[in-house]
Amino acid sequence: MNNELTTQAIMDAIATVEHPEIASTLTELGMVGDIEINNGSEVKLTLRLPTMGVPPQIIDFLLNSIAAAIQPIGITGLSYDVEEMDDAAKQNFFGLAQAGWKL
């Protein structure tokens, strides 16, 4: 386990998580922000969604994917807040979504 977890190490781990329907990572899509490390091995982050109408199953899938990516670097817990992206982030998200839609 890494004794000095940093927000950059966590973002680097999350940067490997690809969106299930778009050929881009969650970080490229601007879906992850505001990372806090608590008690040395617990992470709280903000999951940013393009719309608050994202089904709970998709949110759970994204969070489970993030948890799986950060567990190997020593993270023992994940908590989160959910917020809607601002207009600029939505524009970036939908541009990447249109270019990289897998279905």
N, CA and C atoms as an extended XYZ file, in Angstrom:
309
Properties=species:S:1:pos:R:3:atomname:S:1:resname:S:1:resid:I:1 pbc="F F F"
N         0.835       -1.184        0.000 N   MET     1
C         0.000        0.000        0.000 CA  MET     1
C         0.878        1.244        0.000 C   MET     1
N         0.465        2.213       -0.743 N   ASN     2
C         1.189        3.469       -0.828 CA  ASN     2
C         0.921        4.288        0.431 C   ASN     2
N         1.953        4.652        1.169 N   ASN     3
C         1.769        5.400        2.407 CA  ASN     3
C         1.432        6.863        2.171 C   ASN     3
N         1.725        7.376        1.005 N   GLU     4
C         1.434        8.767        0.720 CA  GLU     4
C         0.565        8.882       -0.515 C   GLU     4
N        -0.691        8.606       -0.327 N   LEU     5
C        -1.631        8.763       -1.426 CA  LEU     5
C        -1.814       10.242       -1.720 C   LEU     5
N        -1.851       10.565       -2.978 N   THR     6
C        -2.070       11.949       -3.385 CA  THR     6
C        -3.294       12.007       -4.286 C   THR     6
N        -3.859       13.185       -4.406 N   THR     7
C        -4.993       13.331       -5.316 CA  THR     7
C        -4.559       13.025       -6.749 C   THR     7
N        -3.306       13.335       -7.093 N   GLN     8
C        -2.830       13.036       -8.446 CA  GLN     8
C        -2.753       11.526       -8.669 C   GLN     8
N        -2.296       10.770       -7.684 N   ALA     9
C        -2.242        9.308       -7.821 CA  ALA     9
C        -3.646        8.738       -7.998 C   ALA     9
N        -4.589        9.306       -7.283 N   ILE    10
C        -5.974        8.853       -7.405 CA  ILE    10
C        -6.526        9.197       -8.783 C   ILE    10
N        -6.279       10.426       -9.248 N   MET    11
C        -6.739       10.813      -10.592 CA  MET    11
C        -6.077        9.946      -11.660 C   MET    11
N        -4.801        9.632      -11.487 N   ASP    12
C        -4.111        8.764      -12.446 CA  ASP    12
C        -4.772        7.386      -12.510 C   ASP    12
N        -5.165        6.853      -11.356 N   ALA    13
C        -5.846        5.554      -11.328 CA  ALA    13
C        -7.222        5.653      -11.991 C   ALA    13
N        -7.958        6.705      -11.682 N   ILE    14
C        -9.289        6.886      -12.267 CA  ILE    14
C        -9.189        7.135      -13.764 C   ILE    14
N        -8.082        7.715      -14.212 N   ALA    15
C        -7.900        8.018      -15.634 CA  ALA    15
C        -7.867        6.759      -16.498 C   ALA    15
N        -7.802        5.596      -15.881 N   THR    16
C        -7.824        4.341      -16.640 CA  THR    16
C        -9.248        3.833      -16.862 C   THR    16
N       -10.235        4.474      -16.236 N   VAL    17
C       -11.620        4.010      -16.310 CA  VAL    17
C       -12.313        4.628      -17.521 C   VAL    17
N       -12.684        3.773      -18.465 N   GLU    18
C       -13.380        4.249      -19.660 CA  GLU    18
C       -14.889        4.220      -19.442 C   GLU    18
N       -15.547        5.207      -19.991 N   HIS    19
C       -17.006        5.262      -19.933 CA  HIS    19
C       -17.557        4.030      -20.660 C   HIS    19
N       -18.634        3.421      -20.155 N   PRO    20
C       -19.135        2.191      -20.783 CA  PRO    20
C       -19.718        2.377      -22.192 C   PRO    20
N       -20.114        3.591      -22.544 N   GLU    21
C       -20.745        3.805      -23.851 CA  GLU    21
C       -20.001        4.781      -24.746 C   GLU    21
N       -18.937        5.400      -24.225 N   ILE    22
C       -18.191        6.414      -24.960 CA  ILE    22
C       -16.710        6.042      -24.913 C   ILE    22
N       -16.043        6.138      -26.033 N   ALA    23
C       -14.622        5.777      -26.105 CA  ALA    23
C       -13.749        6.902      -25.545 C   ALA    23
N       -13.986        7.238      -24.294 N   SER    24
C       -13.197        8.226      -23.549 CA  SER    24
C       -13.219        7.823      -22.081 C   SER    24
N       -12.217        8.275      -21.348 N   THR    25
C       -12.194        7.975      -19.922 CA  THR    25
C       -13.080        8.958      -19.163 C   THR    25
N       -13.406        8.589      -17.934 N   LEU    26
C       -14.226        9.469      -17.104 CA  LEU    26
C       -13.538       10.804      -16.863 C   LEU    26
N       -12.211       10.797      -16.733 N   THR    27
C       -11.495       12.051      -16.521 CA  THR    27
C       -11.495       12.900      -17.788 C   THR    27
N       -11.316       12.288      -18.952 N   GLU    28
C       -11.381       13.039      -20.211 CA  GLU    28
C       -12.755       13.682      -20.393 C   GLU    28
N       -13.782       12.984      -19.938 N   LEU    29
C       -15.155       13.480      -20.066 CA  LEU    29
C       -15.497       14.523      -19.003 C   LEU    29
N       -14.595       14.753      -18.065 N   GLY    30
C       -14.837       15.747      -17.015 CA  GLY    30
C       -15.812       15.292      -15.950 C   GLY    30
N       -15.889       13.989      -15.739 N   MET    31
C       -16.887       13.436      -14.826 CA  MET    31
C       -16.401       13.304      -13.387 C   MET    31
N       -15.120       13.567      -13.119 N   VAL    32
C       -14.579       13.403      -11.771 CA  VAL    32
C       -13.962       14.714      -11.317 C   VAL    32
N       -14.291       15.102      -10.097 N   GLY    33
C       -13.703       16.325       -9.552 CA  GLY    33
C       -13.681       16.292       -8.043 C   GLY    33
N       -13.076       17.292       -7.445 N   ASP    34
C       -13.058       17.500       -6.002 CA  ASP    34
C       -12.730       16.228       -5.223 C   ASP    34
N       -11.494       15.778       -5.333 N   ILE    35
C       -11.055       14.584       -4.613 CA  ILE    35
C       -10.483       14.978       -3.265 C   ILE    35
N       -10.948       14.304       -2.223 N   GLU    36
C       -10.417       14.480       -0.868 CA  GLU    36
C        -9.956       13.120       -0.357 C   GLU    36
N        -8.840       13.125        0.367 N   ILE    37
C        -8.353       11.906        1.017 CA  ILE    37
C        -8.600       12.060        2.514 C   ILE    37
N        -9.317       11.104        3.090 N   ASN    38
C        -9.645       11.135        4.516 CA  ASN    38
C        -9.073        9.893        5.194 C   ASN    38
N        -8.581       10.067        6.396 N   ASN    39
C        -8.039        8.956        7.188 CA  ASN    39
C        -6.954        8.181        6.445 C   ASN    39
N        -6.273        8.821        5.532 N   GLY    40
C        -5.151        8.208        4.840 CA  GLY    40
C        -5.483        7.250        3.727 C   GLY    40
N        -6.694        6.658        3.728 N   SER    41
C        -6.984        5.660        2.695 CA  SER    41
C        -8.444        5.668        2.234 C   SER    41
N        -9.173        6.695        2.604 N   GLU    42
C       -10.552        6.816        2.149 CA  GLU    42
C       -10.660        8.034        1.241 C   GLU    42
N       -11.426        7.889        0.185 N   VAL    43
C       -11.557        8.954       -0.801 CA  VAL    43
C       -13.003        9.415       -0.879 C   VAL    43
N       -13.157       10.728       -0.944 N   LYS    44
C       -14.450       11.318       -1.267 CA  LYS    44
C       -14.241       12.117       -2.543 C   LYS    44
N       -15.129       11.915       -3.506 N   LEU    45
C       -15.004       12.635       -4.764 CA  LEU    45
C       -16.372       13.119       -5.224 C   LEU    45
N       -16.331       13.981       -6.216 N   THR    46
C       -17.550       14.454       -6.842 CA  THR    46
C       -17.667       13.797       -8.200 C   THR    46
N       -18.796       13.154       -8.427 N   LEU    47
C       -19.108       12.581       -9.736 CA  LEU    47
C       -19.965       13.605      -10.454 C   LEU    47
N       -19.462       14.097      -11.569 N   ARG    48
C       -20.162       15.130      -12.341 CA  ARG    48
C       -20.887       14.479      -13.509 C   ARG    48
N       -22.176       14.735      -13.588 N   LEU    49
C       -23.008       14.143      -14.631 CA  LEU    49
C       -23.478       15.211      -15.604 C   LEU    49
N       -23.644       14.843      -16.887 N   PRO    50
C       -24.117       15.821      -17.869 CA  PRO    50
C       -25.576       16.206      -17.629 C   PRO    50
N       -26.309       15.336      -16.976 N   THR    51
C       -27.697       15.593      -16.600 CA  THR    51
C       -27.996       14.801      -15.340 C   THR    51
N       -28.854       15.318      -14.515 N   MET    52
C       -29.187       14.599      -13.285 CA  MET    52
C       -30.150       13.444      -13.558 C   MET    52
N       -30.514       13.254      -14.818 N   GLY    53
C       -31.404       12.159      -15.182 CA  GLY    53
C       -30.706       10.847      -15.493 C   GLY    53
N       -29.419       10.747      -15.191 N   VAL    54
C       -28.687        9.504      -15.423 CA  VAL    54
C       -29.268        8.422      -14.506 C   VAL    54
N       -29.606        7.249      -15.074 N   PRO    55
C       -30.196        6.185      -14.248 CA  PRO    55
C       -29.268        5.742      -13.117 C   PRO    55
N       -29.847        5.398      -11.959 N   PRO    56
C       -29.035        4.960      -10.815 CA  PRO    56
C       -28.117        3.780      -11.134 C   PRO    56
N       -28.549        2.881      -12.021 N   GLN    57
C       -27.717        1.730      -12.378 CA  GLN    57
C       -26.423        2.185      -13.055 C   GLN    57
N       -26.508        3.226      -13.868 N   ILE    58
C       -25.312        3.749      -14.549 CA  ILE    58
C       -24.398        4.419      -13.530 C   ILE    58
N       -24.974        5.197      -12.626 N   ILE    59
C       -24.173        5.834      -11.577 CA  ILE    59
C       -23.460        4.770      -10.755 C   ILE    59
N       -24.176        3.718      -10.368 N   ASP    60
C       -23.562        2.620       -9.606 CA  ASP    60
C       -22.432        1.971      -10.393 C   ASP    60
N       -22.635        1.739      -11.696 N   PHE    61
C       -21.605        1.139      -12.535 CA  PHE    61
C       -20.360        2.026      -12.555 C   PHE    61
N       -20.555        3.334      -12.743 N   LEU    62
C       -19.420        4.258      -12.794 CA  LEU    62
C       -18.667        4.265      -11.464 C   LEU    62
N       -19.406        4.320      -10.365 N   LEU    63
C       -18.759        4.337       -9.048 CA  LEU    63
C       -18.049        3.027       -8.744 C   LEU    63
N       -18.643        1.913       -9.124 N   ASN    64
C       -17.975        0.616       -8.936 CA  ASN    64
C       -16.709        0.528       -9.773 C   ASN    64
N       -16.739        1.084      -10.972 N   SER    65
C       -15.550        1.104      -11.836 CA  SER    65
C       -14.450        1.961      -11.221 C   SER    65
N       -14.833        3.106      -10.667 N   ILE    66
C       -13.857        3.977       -9.996 CA  ILE    66
C       -13.267        3.258       -8.781 C   ILE    66
N       -14.131        2.646       -7.971 N   ALA    67
C       -13.661        1.933       -6.772 CA  ALA    67
C       -12.678        0.825       -7.144 C   ALA    67
N       -12.971        0.087       -8.211 N   ALA    68
C       -12.073       -0.988       -8.651 CA  ALA    68
C       -10.728       -0.435       -9.114 C   ALA    68
N       -10.728        0.747       -9.712 N   ALA    69
C        -9.483        1.341      -10.214 CA  ALA    69
C        -8.607        1.881       -9.090 C   ALA    69
N        -9.224        2.388       -8.017 N   ILE    70
C        -8.427        2.994       -6.945 CA  ILE    70
C        -8.081        2.034       -5.817 C   ILE    70
N        -8.736        0.909       -5.748 N   GLN    71
C        -8.456       -0.063       -4.684 CA  GLN    71
C        -7.005       -0.549       -4.710 C   GLN    71
N        -6.426       -0.854       -5.883 N   PRO    72
C        -5.039       -1.355       -5.893 CA  PRO    72
C        -4.000       -0.362       -5.374 C   PRO    72
N        -4.324        0.930       -5.324 N   ILE    73
C        -3.334        1.888       -4.806 CA  ILE    73
C        -3.527        2.138       -3.310 C   ILE    73
N        -4.394        1.354       -2.676 N   GLY    74
C        -4.515        1.416       -1.226 CA  GLY    74
C        -5.743        2.120       -0.694 C   GLY    74
N        -6.716        2.387       -1.542 N   ILE    75
C        -7.944        3.040       -1.095 CA  ILE    75
C        -8.869        1.992       -0.486 C   ILE    75
N        -9.352        2.261        0.719 N   THR    76
C       -10.204        1.298        1.409 CA  THR    76
C       -11.668        1.717        1.444 C   THR    76
N       -11.958        2.957        1.099 N   GLY    77
C       -13.345        3.416        1.113 CA  GLY    77
C       -13.560        4.507        0.090 C   GLY    77
N       -14.776        4.562       -0.450 N   LEU    78
C       -15.128        5.581       -1.435 CA  LEU    78
C       -16.482        6.157       -1.077 C   LEU    78
N       -16.535        7.461       -0.928 N   SER    79
C       -17.809        8.157       -0.787 CA  SER    79
C       -17.853        9.224       -1.880 C   SER    79
N       -19.035        9.745       -2.133 N   TYR    80
C       -19.158       10.640       -3.274 CA  TYR    80
C       -20.330       11.598       -3.110 C   TYR    80
N       -20.234       12.675       -3.850 N   ASP    81
C       -21.332       13.595       -4.093 CA  ASP    81
C       -21.594       13.549       -5.589 C   ASP    81
N       -22.806       13.876       -5.982 N   VAL    82
C       -23.152       13.937       -7.395 CA  VAL    82
C       -23.607       15.355       -7.699 C   VAL    82
N       -23.099       15.894       -8.801 N   GLU    83
C       -23.532       17.219       -9.227 CA  GLU    83
C       -23.654       17.249      -10.741 C   GLU    83
N       -24.407       18.208      -11.228 N   GLU    84
C       -24.555       18.371      -12.672 CA  GLU    84
C       -23.417       19.236      -13.193 C   GLU    84
N       -22.922       18.877      -14.361 N   MET    85
C       -21.844       19.637      -14.993 CA  MET    85
C       -22.323       21.045      -15.341 C   MET    85
N       -21.373       21.979      -15.373 N   ASP    86
C       -21.711       23.310      -15.867 CA  ASP    86
C       -21.787       23.260      -17.400 C   ASP    86
N       -22.229       24.333      -18.014 N   ASP    87
C       -22.470       24.336      -19.459 CA  ASP    87
C       -21.226       24.025      -20.283 C   ASP    87
N       -20.072       24.563      -19.884 N   ALA    88
C       -18.833       24.304      -20.631 CA  ALA    88
C       -18.455       22.823      -20.548 C   ALA    88
N       -18.587       22.232      -19.362 N   ALA    89
C       -18.270       20.815      -19.189 CA  ALA    89
C       -19.237       19.943      -19.975 C   ALA    89
N       -20.515       20.335      -20.001 N   LYS    90
C       -21.502       19.588      -20.793 CA  LYS    90
C       -21.150       19.627      -22.268 C   LYS    90
N       -20.745       20.783      -22.759 N   GLN    91
C       -20.373       20.922      -24.168 CA  GLN    91
C       -19.202       19.998      -24.503 C   GLN    91
N       -18.191       19.948      -23.633 N   ASN    92
C       -17.057       19.051      -23.823 CA  ASN    92
C       -17.516       17.593      -23.796 C   ASN    92
N       -18.338       17.243      -22.792 N   PHE    93
C       -18.830       15.877      -22.652 CA  PHE    93
C       -19.575       15.435      -23.912 C   PHE    93
N       -20.526       16.226      -24.353 N   PHE    94
C       -21.339       15.825      -25.497 CA  PHE    94
C       -20.543       15.818      -26.801 C   PHE    94
N       -19.533       16.675      -26.921 N   GLY    95
C       -18.647       16.624      -28.089 CA  GLY    95
C       -17.860       15.330      -28.133 C   GLY    95
N       -17.305       14.930      -27.003 N   LEU    96
C       -16.574       13.658      -26.936 CA  LEU    96
C       -17.522       12.479      -27.103 C   LEU    96
N       -18.718       12.588      -26.547 N   ALA    97
C       -19.702       11.508      -26.676 CA  ALA    97
C       -20.083       11.287      -28.136 C   ALA    97
N       -20.317       12.374      -28.842 N   GLN    98
C       -20.687       12.253      -30.251 CA  GLN    98
C       -19.566       11.626      -31.069 C   GLN    98
N       -18.334       12.011      -30.771 N   ALA    99
C       -17.184       11.493      -31.517 CA  ALA    99
C       -16.866       10.042      -31.168 C   ALA    99
N       -17.165        9.638      -29.904 N   GLY   100
C       -16.714        8.332      -29.464 CA  GLY   100
C       -17.806        7.367      -29.050 C   GLY   100
N       -19.034        7.605      -29.478 N   TRP   101
C       -20.144        6.740      -29.071 CA  TRP   101
C       -19.906        5.319      -29.561 C   TRP   101
N       -20.018        4.338      -28.667 N   LYS   102
C       -19.691        2.947      -28.994 CA  LYS   102
C       -20.875        2.164      -29.537 C   LYS   102
N       -22.093        2.592      -29.258 N   LEU   103
C       -23.253        1.798      -29.623 CA  LEU   103
C       -23.812        2.131      -30.987 C   LEU   103
